[in-house]
Amino acid sequence: MLGRRTAKNIQVYGNGDYGFPWKYVVPTFLKADISFINLEAVASHKGAPLQKRYAFRFDPAYLQGLVFAGVDVVSQANNHALDYGYVGLCDSYNNIDALGISVVGTGCTRQQAIAPVIKTLPDGTRVAFLAMSEFYQGNTATKNRPGFAPFSVVWMTDMARSLKDNGDADIVIVSVHAGIEHSRVPGKRMEGLYRSLIDGGVDVVLGHHPHVPQPIEQYADGWIVYSLGNLIFDMHDVLPGTKQQILAKVRIRDGRVIGVRRIPIEMNQYFQPFLVADKERIESGHWEEE
């Protein structure tokens, strides 16, 4: 979430460098063949804020940080995508897309919102991304109106099987924005939802919304990250327990997922995430030496 105090820190402590929040995780992101994030704010100057407690947006110029970090795929399918209405959602989609970053789960039209993002790994494995959100379920995109992909296990699993049967993808990853905020356990509802996706042919489920990490589970022929937690968010200094987070590293080889590993991260006072493994080197001032 690149607005609010995160944006202020970019200007005050980062001297306007859009890469400032990403500084310590860039090497990890750039090593990945594909990197995915959930973008939980509207990247637009357009639209009017909804009457809700938190309406998030940021200057689209800050999207240059995603380019700097090598982000490949962004989901906008979350509970903040409509914070500035349909105009804001569509403009945000276009601003991200214009930078060559693929958007999944929302769009200016239904065709854009439901379209899978397909990336090819160096070994030729084709990985498809889809995304859905349990929020704004009445705001599914139409031919002439921006919005979301359907929040539907049946629709998602039908898409997964179709992508594989037609030879368009070998692996299907579904991003889901759902669950209970700040809960460390997924609960039976999320367990059932995410396992149903795996049973229907999805290979990896990437959950988010709780703002804290939850377990990673190998289930049947797939993997579930119940909650990724936060990456960049101005939260941990006011909400205890949100300082320690994770990245998820999905290992794929020869058309199959061979593992998903937790990479522990923490946040510093500037809301910059860093790998726990790098903590001593960063705090000693030796980060720039590598």
C-alpha positions as CSV (number, residue, x, y, z in Angstrom):
1,M,0.0,0.0,0.0
2,L,2.0,2.9,-1.3
3,G,-0.2,5.8,-0.1
4,R,-0.6,7.6,3.2
5,R,2.5,7.5,5.4
6,T,4.4,5.2,3.0
7,A,4.1,8.0,0.4
8,K,5.2,10.6,2.9
9,N,8.3,8.5,3.8
10,I,9.2,8.2,0.1
11,Q,9.4,12.0,0.0
12,V,10.8,12.8,3.4
13,Y,13.3,10.0,4.0
14,G,13.7,8.6,0.5
15,N,14.2,12.0,-1.2
16,G,11.5,11.2,-3.7
17,D,13.0,7.9,-4.8
18,Y,10.1,5.7,-5.7
19,G,12.3,2.6,-5.1
20,F,12.7,3.6,-1.4
21,P,10.1,1.2,0.0
22,W,11.5,-1.7,-2.0
23,K,15.2,-1.1,-1.3
24,Y,16.0,-4.3,0.7
25,V,13.7,-6.8,-1.1
26,V,14.7,-5.8,-4.6
27,P,17.5,-8.5,-4.9
28,T,15.0,-11.2,-3.9
29,F,12.4,-10.0,-6.3
30,L,14.8,-9.7,-9.2
31,K,16.1,-13.3,-8.7
32,A,12.5,-14.5,-9.3
33,D,11.4,-15.5,-12.8
34,I,8.0,-14.2,-11.9
35,S,7.0,-11.9,-9.0
36,F,3.5,-11.3,-7.9
37,I,2.0,-8.8,-5.4
38,N,-1.5,-7.7,-4.3
39,L,-1.7,-3.9,-4.7
40,E,-4.0,-2.6,-2.0
41,A,-4.6,1.0,-3.1
42,V,-5.8,2.8,-6.2
43,A,-3.0,4.2,-8.4
44,S,-4.9,7.3,-9.7
45,H,-5.7,10.9,-9.3
46,K,-9.2,10.3,-10.6
47,G,-12.5,9.5,-8.9
48,A,-14.1,10.5,-5.7
49,P,-13.5,8.6,-2.4
50,L,-16.2,6.2,-1.2
51,Q,-17.7,7.0,2.2
52,K,-15.8,4.4,4.2
53,R,-13.3,4.4,7.0
54,Y,-10.2,3.8,4.9
55,A,-10.0,4.9,1.2
56,F,-6.5,4.3,-0.1
57,R,-4.9,5.7,-3.2
58,F,-1.5,7.1,-4.3
59,D,0.2,9.1,-7.0
60,P,0.6,6.8,-10.1
61,A,4.2,8.0,-10.3
62,Y,5.0,5.7,-7.3
63,L,4.3,2.7,-9.6
64,Q,7.8,3.3,-10.8
65,G,8.8,1.5,-7.6
66,L,7.2,-1.7,-8.9
67,V,9.2,-1.4,-12.1
68,F,12.4,-0.9,-10.0
69,A,11.6,-4.0,-8.0
70,G,10.8,-6.1,-11.1
71,V,7.2,-6.8,-10.2
72,D,5.5,-8.8,-13.0
73,V,2.0,-9.4,-12.0
74,V,-0.4,-7.3,-9.8
75,S,-3.8,-8.2,-8.4
76,Q,-6.2,-5.4,-7.8
77,A,-9.0,-7.7,-6.7
78,N,-9.3,-6.6,-3.1
79,N,-11.4,-4.5,-0.7
80,H,-9.7,-1.2,-1.7
81,A,-9.9,-1.5,-5.5
82,L,-13.1,0.6,-5.6
83,D,-12.1,3.2,-3.0
84,Y,-12.3,5.8,-5.7
85,G,-15.1,4.3,-7.7
86,Y,-15.2,2.7,-11.1
87,V,-13.2,5.7,-12.5
88,G,-10.4,5.2,-10.1
89,L,-10.3,1.4,-10.6
90,C,-10.1,1.7,-14.4
91,D,-7.5,4.5,-14.3
92,S,-5.4,2.5,-11.9
93,Y,-5.6,-0.5,-14.2
94,N,-4.5,1.5,-17.1
95,N,-1.7,3.2,-15.2
96,I,-0.3,-0.2,-14.1
97,D,-0.8,-1.8,-17.6
98,A,1.0,1.2,-19.3
99,L,4.2,0.2,-17.4
100,G,4.2,-3.3,-18.8
101,I,3.0,-4.8,-15.5
102,S,0.2,-7.4,-15.9
103,V,-3.0,-6.8,-13.9
104,V,-5.3,-9.7,-12.9
105,G,-8.7,-9.8,-11.2
106,T,-10.0,-6.4,-12.2
107,G,-10.4,-4.4,-15.3
108,C,-12.2,-1.6,-17.2
109,T,-14.3,-4.3,-18.9
110,R,-15.3,-7.9,-18.1
111,Q,-12.9,-9.1,-20.8
112,Q,-10.0,-7.5,-18.9
113,A,-11.2,-8.5,-15.5
114,I,-11.5,-12.2,-16.3
115,A,-8.5,-12.6,-18.5
116,P,-5.7,-14.8,-17.1
117,V,-2.2,-13.5,-17.0
118,I,0.1,-16.1,-18.5
119,K,3.9,-16.0,-18.0
120,T,6.5,-18.5,-19.3
121,L,9.4,-19.7,-17.2
122,P,12.8,-20.3,-18.6
123,D,12.2,-24.1,-18.8
124,G,9.1,-23.5,-20.9
125,T,6.5,-24.0,-18.1
126,R,3.5,-21.7,-18.6
127,V,2.1,-20.2,-15.4
128,A,-1.4,-18.7,-15.4
129,F,-2.6,-16.2,-12.8
130,L,-6.2,-15.5,-11.9
131,A,-7.6,-13.4,-9.0
132,M,-10.8,-12.9,-7.1
133,S,-12.0,-11.0,-4.0
134,E,-14.8,-11.8,-1.6
135,F,-15.4,-8.1,-1.3
136,Y,-17.6,-6.1,-3.8
137,Q,-19.2,-9.3,-5.1
138,G,-21.9,-7.2,-6.6
139,N,-19.4,-5.3,-8.7
140,T,-18.4,-7.9,-11.2
141,A,-17.2,-6.2,-14.4
142,T,-19.5,-6.0,-17.4
143,K,-19.0,-5.2,-21.0
144,N,-19.3,-1.5,-20.3
145,R,-18.5,-1.2,-16.6
146,P,-15.2,-1.7,-14.7
147,G,-15.1,-4.2,-11.9
148,F,-14.0,-7.6,-10.7
149,A,-13.7,-11.1,-11.9
150,P,-16.4,-13.3,-10.4
151,F,-15.9,-14.5,-6.8
152,S,-16.7,-18.1,-7.6
153,V,-14.9,-21.4,-7.0
154,V,-16.9,-23.0,-9.8
155,W,-15.8,-20.2,-12.3
156,M,-12.2,-20.3,-11.1
157,T,-11.9,-24.1,-11.3
158,D,-13.6,-24.2,-14.7
159,M,-11.0,-21.6,-15.9
160,A,-8.2,-23.6,-14.5
161,R,-9.3,-26.8,-16.2
162,S,-9.9,-25.0,-19.5
163,L,-6.5,-23.3,-19.4
164,K,-4.8,-26.7,-18.9
165,D,-7.0,-28.7,-21.3
166,N,-6.5,-26.2,-24.1
167,G,-2.7,-26.2,-23.5
168,D,-2.6,-22.6,-22.5
169,A,-1.0,-23.2,-19.1
170,D,0.7,-25.9,-17.1
171,I,0.3,-24.3,-13.7
172,V,-2.6,-22.2,-12.5
173,I,-2.2,-19.8,-9.5
174,V,-5.2,-18.1,-8.0
175,S,-4.9,-15.0,-5.8
176,V,-7.8,-14.7,-3.3
177,H,-8.5,-11.6,-1.1
178,A,-10.6,-13.0,1.7
179,G,-10.6,-14.0,5.4
180,I,-10.5,-12.3,8.7
181,E,-8.2,-9.4,9.4
182,H,-5.4,-10.0,11.9
183,S,-6.3,-13.7,12.4
184,R,-3.3,-16.0,12.5
185,V,-5.4,-19.1,11.5
186,P,-7.5,-19.4,8.4
187,G,-10.5,-21.0,10.0
188,K,-12.8,-23.7,8.5
189,R,-14.4,-21.4,6.0
190,M,-11.2,-20.3,4.3
191,E,-9.8,-23.9,4.6
192,G,-12.8,-25.2,2.7
193,L,-12.7,-22.4,0.1
194,Y,-9.1,-22.8,-0.7
195,R,-9.1,-26.6,-0.7
196,S,-12.0,-26.5,-3.1
197,L,-9.9,-24.5,-5.5
198,I,-7.1,-27.1,-5.3
199,D,-9.6,-30.0,-5.7
200,G,-10.9,-28.2,-8.8
201,G,-7.5,-28.1,-10.5
202,V,-5.8,-25.0,-9.2
203,D,-2.1,-25.6,-8.3
204,V,-1.4,-22.7,-5.9
205,V,-3.7,-20.5,-3.9
206,L,-2.3,-17.2,-2.7
207,G,-4.4,-15.8,0.1
208,H,-4.3,-12.3,1.5
209,H,-6.4,-9.8,3.5
210,P,-5.6,-10.7,7.1
211,H,-2.5,-8.5,7.1
212,V,-0.6,-11.2,9.0
213,P,0.9,-14.5,7.8
214,Q,-1.0,-17.7,8.1
215,P,0.2,-21.3,7.4
216,I,1.4,-22.7,4.1
217,E,-0.2,-26.1,3.4
218,Q,0.5,-28.8,0.9
219,Y,-2.9,-30.2,0.1
220,A,-3.7,-33.0,-2.3
221,D,-1.9,-32.0,-5.6
222,G,-1.6,-28.3,-4.7
223,W,-0.3,-25.7,-2.3
224,I,-2.1,-23.1,-0.2
225,V,-0.6,-19.9,1.2
226,Y,-3.5,-19.0,3.5
227,S,-2.3,-15.5,4.0
228,L,0.8,-13.7,2.7
229,G,0.3,-10.8,5.2
230,N,1.8,-7.4,4.4
231,L,4.7,-6.5,2.1
232,I,4.7,-2.7,2.3
233,F,2.1,-1.2,4.6
234,D,2.2,1.6,7.2
235,M,0.8,-0.5,9.9
236,H,3.2,-2.3,12.2
237,D,3.9,0.7,14.5
238,V,0.3,1.1,15.4
239,L,-0.9,-2.5,15.2
240,P,1.4,-4.9,17.2
241,G,2.1,-8.2,15.6
242,T,2.2,-6.9,12.0
243,K,6.0,-6.3,12.0
244,Q,6.9,-9.9,11.1
245,Q,5.7,-11.0,7.7
246,I,6.6,-13.4,4.9
247,L,7.3,-13.7,1.2
248,A,6.3,-17.0,-0.4
249,K,8.7,-18.6,-2.8
250,V,7.0,-21.0,-5.2
251,R,9.4,-23.5,-6.8
252,I,8.3,-24.8,-10.2
253,R,10.1,-27.3,-12.4
254,D,9.1,-29.1,-15.6
255,G,5.5,-28.1,-15.4
256,R,4.8,-28.9,-11.7
257,V,5.0,-27.2,-8.4
258,I,7.8,-28.8,-6.3
259,G,7.5,-26.7,-3.2
260,V,6.4,-23.4,-1.5
261,R,8.8,-21.9,1.1
262,R,8.3,-19.1,3.6
263,I,10.9,-16.3,3.5
264,P,10.6,-14.4,6.8
265,I,10.6,-10.6,6.5
266,E,10.3,-7.7,8.9
267,M,9.5,-4.0,8.6
268,N,11.7,-1.1,9.7
269,Q,10.5,2.3,10.9
270,Y,10.2,3.6,7.4
271,F,7.9,0.7,6.4
272,Q,10.6,-0.9,4.3
273,P,10.5,-4.7,4.4
274,F,13.7,-6.6,4.6
275,L,14.7,-10.3,4.8
276,V,15.3,-11.4,8.4
277,A,18.4,-13.2,7.0
278,D,19.7,-9.8,6.0
279,K,18.9,-8.0,9.3
280,E,22.4,-8.0,10.8
281,R,24.0,-6.8,7.6
282,I,21.5,-4.0,7.2
283,E,21.7,-2.8,10.9
284,S,25.5,-2.9,10.8
285,G,25.5,-0.6,7.7
286,H,27.1,-3.2,5.4
287,W,24.1,-3.6,3.1
288,E,25.6,-1.6,0.2
289,E,28.8,-3.6,0.2
290,E,27.3,-6.6,-1.6
